[in-house]
Amino acid sequence: MPPEICAGWPRAVVGRPKFIAVIAAALSCLPSAILSAQSLPVHGYITAIHPPDSFEVNGEQITLSTDTEFGPISAKTPAINSLTRDAVQIGAWVEVYGPRDRQAKTVVARTVLFRDDENRELSALAVIERIFSTAPDLVIAADGYHIRVTTATEVKLPHDLKSAADVRAGMWVFYEGKLGHDGLLVASKVHFLSTWHPKPKSQSAQAGSNQTVATPQSGDSTTGQPEIEIDDRRTEIDLHDITWQISKDVALQSRVRRVGMNLIPAYQRRLPEDDPAKIHFEFLAVRNPTRDVESSAEGLILVPAHLAARFKNDDQLAAVMADAMAYSLQQGMPLVFQMNRNNLEWAGVLAATNLIPYAGLVTSSVYTYEIEKALKEQRWRVALELMADAGYDPWQAPEAWRLAVPGKLPADTSKLKYPERAGYQLAILNLMYKKPAPINDAETGPTANSSAGTSP
């Protein structure tokens, strides 16, 4: 687990064909032989910029000089004229090569290579969270992106659909495509997976559950609605081999449950109670002294009371809860294949061709850094989508993570640094959520947009 606030995720799992594919892909992405001969690069998201000549990656300070070369990761050698230091933005993913002082956590950059998200081919398997339009083009929300299916897109449909216009939220899609400057991902291929499944033979385990789940009230998607009142007399609950003490702060408990219920995607609300794809979410505030929001694949989300107390508004609370919820939704992928035996063939093919970032259902377990990163990025994107769909301000997410990370908050919270996930989310926000809401500088520091627009 990284030292950041997060809902835990399982180690990614891949089979031998995928392991070989990952290694081959990594080797093909290496820069020139000169760069290969240098020490391993510092790599990650830019989380802070210090004009005029330095920035930070994963807590290490990168110093630029007049001799620093810039280029895309995909290039065999740095292309000095194609990218300049103006490309240094909060949220950019970089590899930095140069002399490194590990004790001082500083690097004098000889070369800075950027990952170009707008030009690289993206692919993943994800649940369709929302349908924006069906004509003239199908536009869907999936994997935290807004994906456009055009007449040029190669489309494959399951047996129960006649056309792409029949696609519905809650289905799963495998896509390939590229991001455009407008924030839309234009798909070159989309393969929709059937979620047809036989009715479960027994729901006895579910019927015997003693969980009390809040029912969303009409119009409760706004923060101005009354808190949800639930009679819950439990004092503790077990998760991940830990016993959690349930908070008896009624106002906090109601707030956590209201925000959580608002975040549940509409397609999940519409699923019948006995549908195996339905996640029975439950939201609880707990008193354990931990900085992590914990979650399970079954939808149990535990929010530490002292963490919730740090946030200035419901938008920031929604950010950490949406991250935990995205984890629970992410775990639905194996269920897609369990539902319909015909999909098992898809799982094997996609995993073997390095197209599923988490194919544990059909492969053996081998850990890779790239798979872990793909899982994290997917969750961070989906969390922003959940926030936006529920009416919360996604621009508050990076600010929430700044407040969440420290063991003890400093007197001046405006000087807190953006952790890794906040850096990535800022990049997505600048691409897909163009107009940030005003943020009180005195409470949460400078706006994410203005920080991201500054370069050394």
N, C-alpha and C positions, 0 to 999 in steps of 0.2 A: 504493500500500500504506500503510495506517495505521501509525503508529509503535508497534505493539504486537506481541506474539508471536502469530503466526498461520500457518496453512497458507494459502498464497496462493490466491486465487480469481480467475477471469477476470472481466473487466468484464462487467456485465450487458448484455444486448442485447435490444432491442425494436424493433418496426417503427413506421412512421408512425402507424397507428391507435392503437397503445399509447402513443406519445409524446404524442399529443393527449389521450388519456384521462388520462395521468399529470398533464399540465398542468392539465386541467380539475379533476381531483380535488384537486390542490394549491390551486387557487384557491377551490374550495368549502370548504376547511378553514381559510381565513384567518379570523382573528378580526375584531372590529369595525373600522370605518374608522379609529377613533382608534388602535387598535393597529397597523393597517397603515401608518399615517403615521410610526410610530416606526422606529428603526433595526432592522436584521435581528435576530431574537431569538437568544439563546444557546439551543441545543437539544441534547438528549442525555439520557443516563441519570444519575441522581443516584448518585455514587460515594462520597461521604463526607458526613457530617452533623456540624456543630459547634454543639451547643446553646449558647445558646438561640436564636440568630437568624441562622445562616448554614449553607449547605451548598455542595457543589461539583458542578459539571457540566463534564466534559471539562477538568479542571484549572483552571477559573475559579471564583472564590469568589462566591457569590450571597448578598447581605445582605438580610435581611427587615426590614421596619419595621411599625409599627402601621397604616400606610396600604396595605400590600401587599394586593392582591386575588388571590383564588384561584378557579379554575374549570376545567371540562373544555375540552379543545381543540375539541370539537364544538359548544360553545355560541357564539352570535354575540357575546355580551357576557359578561364574567366574572360568574358567579353567586356572590356573596360568601357566601351562606348555605349553598350546596350543598357546597362544599369549603373546608376550613380548612388551616392549617399542619400539622395532624395528618396530612394526606395526604403530607407530605414524608417519603419513605421511600427507603432505598437500593434502587436498581433501578427506581424510577419514571422514566418518560420524560416530560420536561417541555419546555415552551417558556417562556423567561423574557424579559420585556420591561422595559427600564429603562435609565437612563444607564450607559454602559459605559466603563471605563478600560482600554483595551487594553494599555497598558504595565504596569499593575499587575495585570491579569487579574482585575478585580473588576467586579461589576454590582450596582447598588442596585435591587432588584426592585420595579417598580410592579405588575406582573402576573405570576403564575405559572400556566400552564395545563398540565393533566395529561392524558396519554393514558390512557383507561380501558380496559385490556385485557379486563376482565371483561364489558364491555357492547358493545364494538365487534365488528362482523361480521368474521370472519377467513376467509380462503380461500387455498388453495395446492394445488399438485400435489406429492405426495410418495410415497415408497415405504412400504409397510406393513411395519413392522419386527417386529411381534408381534401375535398374536391373544390377547386376555385372556379373552374369552367370546363365545359365539354365542347364548346364551339366558339370560334372556328377551330381552336386547338384545345386539346385536353391539357389542363394545368392542374397538377396535384401537389400537395405538401407531403413529403416523405423524406426520411433521413435528415430532417432539419433543413432541407432545401425546398425550393419551389421549382418543380420539374415540368418543363413544357414538352409535350408529345406532338410533333409536327407530322405533316404528310411524308416527310423524308425519314421519319423514325421507323426502324424495324420493330414491329409489334407482334408479340405472341400472346395469345389468349388461352385461358383454360377452357375446358369443354362446356362450362356453364355460362359463358359469355359469348354474345354474338358480335359485339364491336367494342371499341375502346370507350364509347359513350356509356357502356353499361358498367364501367369500372366504378367501384364504390369505396368509400372510406372503410377501413378495417381490413381490406385485402392487403396482400403483400406483393411487392414488386421488386424485381431485380432490374437495375438500370445501368446504363453506361452513358456518359455525356460530358459536356464541358460547361463551366460557368461562364456567363457573359458579363459584360460591364454593368448590365441592368440588374444583376443579382439573380437572374433566372438561369437555371441549369437546363440547357437544350439537350434532350436525350437523343442519342444515336440508336440506342436499343432499349426496349422495355419488355420484360417478360413478366406478365401478371400471373400470380400463383393462386390456385383455387383454395378457398378456406372451407370448402364443403367437408363435412364430417358426419359420421353417424351419431345419433343421439346417445349420450353417455348411458350406460346400463344402470349406474347407481350414483346417487348424489348423497349417499348416507354420510360420508365424511363431512361434506359441506353443510348438510342439514344439522349435524351435531356440533357445529362450530359455536362457540360462545362469544364470538366477536360481535360487537355492536357497530354497525356501519351507518354513518349519517346519510340521510337522503337529501339531495340538493333541493332547496326550496325555490319556488318561482322567483326569478329575478335576483338570485343570490350571487350572480357573477360579478357584482360590483362590491367594493369594499365598504359601502355605506349601508349594507343590509344588516339586519339584526344577526347576532351570533346564533349558531346552531346549538340547541339545548339537547343534551343526551344524558340519560341516566346510566352512568357507568360506574360500578362500585368496585371494580378491580383496583388493586394496589400495586401490582407488578405484572410483568409480561416477559417471556423468554424469547430471545433472538440471538443467533450466532453464538450459542453457548454462554450467553451472558443474561443475567436477570436484571431487567430494567425497572426502575421505580417510577411508577406513573405519577405525574404531577397532579396535585390536588388544587392547583390554581384554576378555578373554573373559567375565568375570563380568558386566560392563556389557552386552555384546552379547547375552548370554543373557537378562538381565533385560528388556531392551528388547523382545526377540522374544517372551518369555513374556507380558508385559503386552499387547503388540499382539495376539497370537493370542487371548488371553482376550476382547478387545474385539470381535472379528469377530462380527457378528450371526449367530444360528443359521440364518436362512434362507439366508445366503450360504454357510455351511458345507455346506448340503444340496444346493446347486446342482451339477450335473454339471460336471466339469472343462472340457468343451467348450461349456458354455452361455455365449453372449455376454454375459449379464448377470452372470456370475461375475467378481468382482474378485480377482485373484491378488495378495493383499497380501504385501508384504515389508517387514520392519522392520529398520533398521540404525542403529547408533550411529556418528556421524561426528565427526571431530576439527576440522572447520572452525570458526573463531572467529565464529560467528553466533548470534544469539539467537532465530532462527526455527526452528520445526519445519517442514520442507519436505515437501510431498506432491505426488503426481501423480494424474491421473484413473485411471491403471492400477493404483494401489494401493501405489506405492513411498513409504514414509514414512521420513524421515531425522531422527534426533534428535541434536542436538549433545551431545557428552559432557559439556561443562561445564554445560549447562543441566540435564541429568538429575541431575548431582551436587548441584544446589541443593535438590532436593525431599527432604522428610523421610520420605516413604513412597511405596509403589507407587500409592496413590490419586491423589496429585498428579502423578506421572508419567503415569498413565492419563488425566488430564484433558487434557493437551496433546496426547497421542497420539489421544485420542478426537476432538478438534477436527480434527486432520489427517485422520482416517479419515472423519469426517462430510463433509469436502470431497470425498473420493473417491466416496463414496456419492451425493453431490449431483450429481455429473457423470453419473449414470446416466439422468437424465431424457431427453436426446435419444435414447439408446439404446432407450428404451421405444417411441418412435415409429418408429425404424429397424426394429425387430423386426416390426412389423405395419403394413402400409400403411394399413389402416383407421383407425389412430390418427392419421395425418397430418391428417385432417379435424378431429379433436379439437384437435390442436395449433393449427391455424389459428384455430379458433373461440375457444378459450380465450385465446390471445394477443391476438386482436383485441378481446376484451371485457375486457382488463386483469385476467385471472384467473390467468395464469401469471407468476410473478416472474422467470423466466429462460427466454425462448423463442427462443434464438438459432438453433435448428435451422431455423425456418421464417420468420424475420424478419431484417431488416437490423439493423445495430448502431448503437444510439443509447444513450448512457450517461445514467442518471438516478440521482440520490442515493437515491430511495426504493427502487429496485430493488436497489441495493447493500446498503441497510440490511436489506431483506427477506431477502436471501441470507445475510447475516451472522447475523441473528437465528435463521434456520432452522438454521444450522450449530451455533450455540451451544446451542440446545435439543436437537438430536439428539445432541450430544456428551454431555449429561447423561443422556439415555436410554441411550446405549451404556454409560456408566459403571455406571449402576444395574443394567442387565441382566447385566453381567459380574460383579456383586458388589462393585464399588468404591463408595466413599462419594462421591456427587455433591457433597456440601457441601464437599469439599476442592477443588473446581474453582476457586472464587474465590480461595482461598488460594494455589493454584498460580500463578494469573495475577499475583498480587501479587509473588511471588518471581521470576517469569519476566521481567518488564518491565525492571527496572533494568539498566544496563550493568554496574554493580558494586553488589553487595549492601552495604547499610549494616550497621553493627555491631548495631543494634537493628532487626530486621526487622518487629517488631510495629507500627512506625509507617509502614510502606509503605502507599500508597494503592491502592484498588481501581481497576483500569483499566476502560474502558468495558464490555468484554465481561463482566467480573466483576459490574458493576452490573446488567446485564441478567440474568445467570444467577442472581443473588440474588433477583430478582423472581420468576423461574420456580421457584426452589427453595422460596420461601415459599408459592407457590401450589400446587405439585404434589408437593413432597417435604417434608412437614410436620415430620418429626422429624430434626433434624440430629444427627450424631454429635459427641461431645465433641471439642474441639480444644485442643491445648496452647497456652495463651496465651503462654507464654514463648517458643515457637518461631514461632508463626504469627499472633499477635495475638488480639484478642477474637473470639469466635465470630461467624460471619456473621449468625446469627439474632438475637443480641442487638444487633448494630450496626444491622440492618435495622429493629429495633423501636424505635429511638430517633428522636425527632423534636424539632426545635428549638422 
